[in-house]
Amino acid sequence: MSADYTIRPLAPDEVQSAVEWAAREGWNPGLSDRACFMSVDPEGFWGGFLDGELIATISVVNYDENFAFLGFYIVHPDHRGRGAGLRLWQAAVKHAGRRLIGLDGVQEEQANYAKSGFELAYRNIRFGGPIVRALANLPDSALATPLTRVTAELEHYDRTAFPAPRTPFLAMWLGTDGHEARAVVDHGALRGYGVIRPCIDGYKIGPLFAETVQIARDLAGSLLASVPAAHHDSEVFLDVPEQNEAAMSLAHDMGLTPVFETARMYTGPAPDIAVDRIFGVTTFELG
């Protein structure tokens, strides 16, 4: 690699380039992901530049003093196999310090991540299919009501299924135009919530956190019903932890089929979260 290869944090418009690269690689990011993602850690997005041209990207976003998540690890196809990605990786992971780092990596790179100290926790399976088919299997539920703001109860509930507090991110995720959020409250207590958002291709549901599969069904049906009727021929995607058998069954019940998978890995023991409540991962890029 040329001595003119430099590494630095990305400016907001350069982060958009990383999102566009992710779309090109088939990760199908949301239309407003850049602003939402940068709300977590604006200094967590890094790029490798050769003679001033961006040729590699990565994100290592710090959620708190204990947890970080790695994503957007992409080298431009014209510059692969020359060490640009490894140098960027080595520089960017220093941003996490001593934090536990998580990632969702493609299966073929799992061995390389293991060499960097990452341990496999479980697989995540992306399911996809037409919204109209999913709606036919999951009618709208009156039990799911609109969720418009972050409350202390939502923060606490989210924390049971995610390794770190993420209030700024949740505020953006719920409040961004095009995003729709629903919650199920039973006897005054939050029992689950979910968000659906428009993506480059169709829509994604995530997170979808629920205490039971029936609550997850109610949430998914309500979220799908919020999509404008003109878009019901679009596809919806749901990213499911394979070890959550109820979530896998829900995806099949919705008429969705596997289209992609990742390896959820951590640099140490997997955090103590309720994977059985995760019916839909928030995002592969940020955990």
C-alpha positions as CSV (number, residue, x, y, z in Angstrom):
1,M,0.0,0.0,0.0
2,S,1.3,3.4,-1.0
3,A,2.7,5.8,1.6
4,D,-0.1,8.2,0.4
5,Y,-2.7,6.0,2.2
6,T,-4.2,7.9,5.1
7,I,-6.8,6.9,7.7
8,R,-9.1,9.4,9.5
9,P,-12.7,9.8,10.8
10,L,-15.3,10.4,8.1
11,A,-17.2,13.6,7.7
12,P,-21.0,13.2,7.5
13,D,-21.1,13.3,3.7
14,E,-18.4,10.6,3.6
15,V,-20.4,8.5,6.0
16,Q,-23.2,8.6,3.3
17,S,-20.7,7.1,0.9
18,A,-20.2,4.2,3.3
19,V,-24.0,3.7,3.4
20,E,-24.1,3.7,-0.4
21,W,-21.3,1.1,-0.5
22,A,-23.2,-1.1,1.9
23,A,-26.2,-0.9,-0.4
24,R,-24.0,-1.9,-3.3
25,E,-22.8,-4.9,-1.3
26,G,-26.3,-6.0,-0.7
27,W,-26.8,-5.0,2.9
28,N,-29.8,-2.8,2.0
29,P,-29.5,0.1,4.5
30,G,-32.4,2.3,5.4
31,L,-33.0,5.6,3.6
32,S,-32.2,7.7,6.8
33,D,-29.6,5.4,8.4
34,R,-26.7,7.9,8.2
35,A,-28.2,10.5,10.6
36,C,-29.5,7.8,12.9
37,F,-26.3,5.9,13.0
38,M,-24.2,9.0,13.6
39,S,-26.3,9.9,16.6
40,V,-24.5,7.1,18.5
41,D,-20.9,8.2,18.0
42,P,-20.1,10.8,15.3
43,E,-16.4,9.9,15.6
44,G,-16.9,6.2,15.1
45,F,-16.9,6.2,11.3
46,W,-13.5,5.8,9.6
47,G,-12.1,5.8,6.1
48,G,-9.0,4.9,4.3
49,F,-7.9,7.3,1.6
50,L,-5.5,6.6,-1.2
51,D,-4.1,9.8,-2.8
52,G,-7.2,11.6,-1.3
53,E,-9.7,9.1,-2.6
54,L,-11.9,7.1,-0.2
55,I,-11.2,3.4,-0.9
56,A,-12.2,1.7,2.4
57,T,-14.7,2.2,5.2
58,I,-15.4,0.9,8.7
59,S,-17.4,1.9,11.8
60,V,-16.5,1.3,15.4
61,V,-19.2,3.1,17.4
62,N,-18.9,3.4,21.1
63,Y,-22.3,3.1,22.9
64,D,-21.0,3.6,26.4
65,E,-17.8,2.8,28.4
66,N,-18.2,-0.9,28.0
67,F,-19.7,-1.7,24.6
68,A,-18.9,-0.9,20.9
69,F,-20.1,-2.3,17.6
70,L,-18.2,-2.7,14.4
71,G,-19.8,-2.4,10.9
72,F,-19.4,-1.0,7.4
73,Y,-16.2,-2.8,6.9
74,I,-15.9,-2.5,3.1
75,V,-13.0,-2.1,0.7
76,H,-13.7,-0.7,-2.7
77,P,-13.5,-3.7,-5.2
78,D,-10.7,-2.0,-7.2
79,H,-8.5,-1.9,-4.1
80,R,-9.1,-5.3,-2.4
81,G,-6.2,-7.6,-1.5
82,R,-3.6,-4.9,-1.0
83,G,-3.8,-4.4,2.8
84,A,-6.0,-1.3,2.9
85,G,-8.7,-3.0,4.8
86,L,-6.5,-4.5,7.5
87,R,-4.7,-1.2,8.1
88,L,-8.0,0.6,8.5
89,W,-9.4,-2.1,10.8
90,Q,-6.3,-2.0,13.0
91,A,-6.5,1.8,13.3
92,A,-10.3,2.0,13.8
93,V,-10.6,-0.7,16.5
94,K,-8.3,1.4,18.7
95,H,-11.3,3.8,19.0
96,A,-13.1,1.2,21.1
97,G,-10.3,1.1,23.7
98,R,-11.0,-1.8,26.1
99,R,-14.7,-2.0,25.3
100,L,-16.3,-5.3,24.3
101,I,-16.9,-5.1,20.5
102,G,-19.6,-6.8,18.6
103,L,-20.2,-7.3,14.9
104,D,-22.4,-9.0,12.4
105,G,-20.1,-10.4,9.7
106,V,-20.6,-12.5,6.6
107,Q,-20.0,-16.2,7.1
108,E,-17.0,-16.4,4.8
109,E,-15.1,-13.8,6.9
110,Q,-15.8,-15.5,10.2
111,A,-12.4,-17.2,10.4
112,N,-10.6,-13.8,9.7
113,Y,-12.6,-12.2,12.5
114,A,-11.7,-15.0,14.8
115,K,-8.0,-14.2,14.1
116,S,-8.7,-10.7,15.5
117,G,-10.1,-12.1,18.7
118,F,-13.9,-12.3,17.9
119,E,-15.9,-15.3,19.2
120,L,-19.0,-16.6,17.6
121,A,-22.2,-16.1,19.6
122,Y,-24.9,-17.2,17.1
123,R,-26.1,-16.7,13.6
124,N,-28.5,-14.1,12.5
125,I,-30.8,-15.0,9.5
126,R,-32.3,-12.3,7.3
127,F,-35.7,-13.3,6.0
128,G,-37.6,-11.4,3.3
129,G,-40.8,-11.5,1.3
130,P,-43.7,-9.5,0.0
131,I,-45.5,-7.2,2.5
132,V,-48.8,-8.3,1.0
133,R,-48.1,-11.9,1.8
134,A,-46.9,-11.1,5.4
135,L,-50.0,-9.0,6.0
136,A,-52.2,-11.8,4.9
137,N,-50.7,-14.0,7.6
138,L,-50.4,-11.2,10.3
139,P,-53.5,-9.0,10.4
140,D,-53.2,-5.6,12.1
141,S,-53.6,-5.8,15.9
142,A,-55.4,-3.2,18.0
143,L,-53.2,-4.2,20.9
144,A,-50.2,-2.5,19.3
145,T,-50.3,1.3,19.6
146,P,-48.1,4.1,18.1
147,L,-44.9,4.8,19.9
148,T,-43.6,8.3,19.4
149,R,-41.1,9.1,22.1
150,V,-38.4,7.6,24.3
151,T,-39.6,7.0,27.9
152,A,-37.7,5.7,30.9
153,E,-39.7,2.5,30.6
154,L,-38.7,2.1,26.9
155,E,-35.1,2.7,27.8
156,H,-35.3,0.0,30.5
157,Y,-37.1,-2.5,28.2
158,D,-34.6,-1.9,25.3
159,R,-31.7,-2.5,27.7
160,T,-32.9,-6.0,28.4
161,A,-32.3,-7.0,24.8
162,F,-29.4,-4.7,23.8
163,P,-25.9,-4.7,25.4
164,A,-25.8,-0.9,26.2
165,P,-28.0,2.2,26.7
166,R,-28.7,4.0,23.4
167,T,-31.1,6.8,24.2
168,P,-29.9,9.3,21.5
169,F,-30.2,6.5,18.9
170,L,-33.7,5.5,20.0
171,A,-34.9,9.1,19.8
172,M,-33.7,9.4,16.2
173,W,-34.9,5.9,15.3
174,L,-38.4,6.6,16.6
175,G,-38.6,10.2,15.4
176,T,-37.2,10.0,11.8
177,D,-39.6,10.7,9.0
178,G,-40.7,7.4,7.4
179,H,-40.0,5.4,10.5
180,E,-43.1,3.9,12.2
181,A,-42.9,2.5,15.8
182,R,-45.5,0.5,17.7
183,A,-45.6,-0.8,21.3
184,V,-47.7,-3.3,23.2
185,V,-48.7,-2.3,26.8
186,D,-50.5,-4.8,29.0
187,H,-51.8,-3.8,32.4
188,G,-49.7,-0.7,32.3
189,A,-46.5,-2.4,31.5
190,L,-44.5,-2.4,28.2
191,R,-44.4,-5.9,26.8
192,G,-42.7,-5.2,23.5
193,Y,-42.0,-2.7,20.8
194,G,-40.9,-2.5,17.2
195,V,-39.9,-0.1,14.4
196,I,-40.3,-0.4,10.6
197,R,-38.4,1.8,8.2
198,P,-38.1,2.3,4.4
199,C,-34.9,1.0,2.9
200,I,-33.1,1.0,-0.5
201,D,-35.1,-2.1,-1.3
202,G,-38.5,-2.3,0.5
203,Y,-38.8,-2.1,4.3
204,K,-37.1,-3.6,7.4
205,I,-38.6,-4.3,10.8
206,G,-36.0,-3.7,13.5
207,P,-35.8,-3.8,16.4
208,L,-38.7,-6.2,17.1
209,F,-38.4,-7.0,20.9
210,A,-41.2,-8.8,22.6
211,E,-41.8,-11.0,25.6
212,T,-43.9,-13.6,23.7
213,V,-44.3,-14.7,20.1
214,Q,-47.9,-13.5,20.2
215,I,-46.8,-10.0,21.2
216,A,-44.2,-10.1,18.4
217,R,-47.0,-11.1,15.9
218,D,-49.2,-8.2,17.1
219,L,-46.4,-5.8,16.7
220,A,-45.3,-7.1,13.3
221,G,-48.8,-7.0,11.9
222,S,-49.4,-3.4,13.1
223,L,-46.0,-2.3,11.7
224,L,-46.8,-3.8,8.3
225,A,-50.2,-2.2,8.3
226,S,-48.6,1.2,8.7
227,V,-46.9,0.8,5.3
228,P,-48.8,2.8,2.6
229,A,-51.0,0.5,0.6
230,A,-49.2,1.6,-2.6
231,H,-46.1,-0.1,-1.2
232,H,-47.6,-3.4,-0.2
233,D,-46.0,-5.1,-3.2
234,S,-42.6,-4.2,-1.8
235,E,-40.6,-6.6,0.3
236,V,-40.2,-6.6,4.0
237,F,-37.1,-7.9,5.8
238,L,-36.6,-9.3,9.3
239,D,-33.2,-10.2,10.8
240,V,-33.6,-13.0,13.3
241,P,-31.3,-14.7,15.8
242,E,-31.2,-18.3,14.8
243,Q,-31.2,-19.5,18.4
244,N,-34.5,-17.8,19.0
245,E,-36.8,-20.6,17.7
246,A,-40.0,-18.6,18.3
247,A,-38.6,-15.8,16.2
248,M,-37.6,-18.2,13.4
249,S,-41.1,-19.6,13.5
250,L,-42.6,-16.1,13.3
251,A,-40.6,-15.3,10.2
252,H,-41.8,-18.5,8.5
253,D,-45.4,-17.8,9.6
254,M,-45.1,-14.4,7.9
255,G,-44.3,-16.2,4.6
256,L,-40.7,-14.9,4.6
257,T,-37.8,-16.9,3.3
258,P,-34.0,-16.7,4.2
259,V,-32.1,-14.4,1.9
260,F,-28.8,-13.7,3.9
261,E,-27.1,-14.5,7.1
262,T,-24.4,-13.1,9.4
263,A,-22.3,-14.3,12.3
264,R,-22.9,-12.4,15.5
265,M,-19.5,-12.3,17.1
266,Y,-17.9,-10.5,20.1
267,T,-14.3,-9.9,21.3
268,G,-15.2,-11.7,24.6
269,P,-18.1,-13.5,26.2
270,A,-21.4,-12.6,24.7
271,P,-23.3,-10.0,26.7
272,D,-26.0,-11.1,29.1
273,I,-29.1,-10.0,27.1
274,A,-32.5,-11.7,26.5
275,V,-32.0,-13.1,23.0
276,D,-35.3,-14.8,23.4
277,R,-36.9,-11.4,23.3
278,I,-35.2,-10.5,20.0
279,F,-37.6,-11.3,17.2
280,G,-35.8,-8.7,14.9
281,V,-32.3,-7.3,15.2
282,T,-32.2,-3.5,15.1
283,T,-29.5,-3.3,12.3
284,F,-26.6,-5.5,11.2
285,E,-24.5,-2.3,11.1
286,L,-25.0,-1.1,14.7
287,G,-26.2,-4.2,16.5
